[in-house]
Amino acid sequence: MGSGCNDNFDALVSALRAAVPVLREAEIPFMLGGSMAVWAYGGPEPTKDLDLMLREADAEPALRALATAGMRTAHPPEEWLVKAWHGDVLIDLIHGPRGLPITDEVLSRAVERNLSALRVPVMALEDVLATKLLSLDEHQLDLSWLLQISRAVREQVEWESLRARTDGSPYAAAFFTLVERLGIVSPAAAAA
């Protein structure tokens, strides 16, 4: 694999194309989350890892299915995900993102998208952003990615709903102040 961003993105797409049929064959409900989900809505190409969201009860069966398909797997110390690798690409199988455990209701909000000739359920955009905002804390406070994606998908976001869902987080409140002051979102649209 090369060192360029396009090579990284191509590797992510290859991992997606490898994992989706395996999970479908195993009849495990899932949806694409994280930066790849934002890309599916028109955001920037991701270059890091692949996030697949599923219910907690499906995490171990999904991991077994991916291992049977030849992927390396692991149980990290964090209790809200398990991991698999397609080559060098990390696939996070996430069942408990902060503030939004993956349930049938959350899965039902997924939107089917055609990504690289593959139909994939994609996490609802507000759900993706809510999990990212609720994961901000004093140790992880990099807003650059959130600002970049907010610019790219701003017309598709229900800002009032997102603000209400993240109202308890002072870090999310700081984000909303920032996107308003930068003119990404109008204060009226971001106000609860």
Secondary structure, DSSP 8 states (H G I E B T S, - for coil): --SSHHHHHHHHHHHHHHHHHHHHHTT---EEEHHHHHHHTT-----S-EEEE--GGGHHHHHHHHHHTT-EEE--S-TTEEEEEETTEEEEEES--TT----HHHHHT-EEEEETTEEEEE--HHHHHHHHHHT--SS----HHHHHHHHHHGGG--HHHHHHHTTT-HHHHHHHHHHHHTTSS-HHHH--
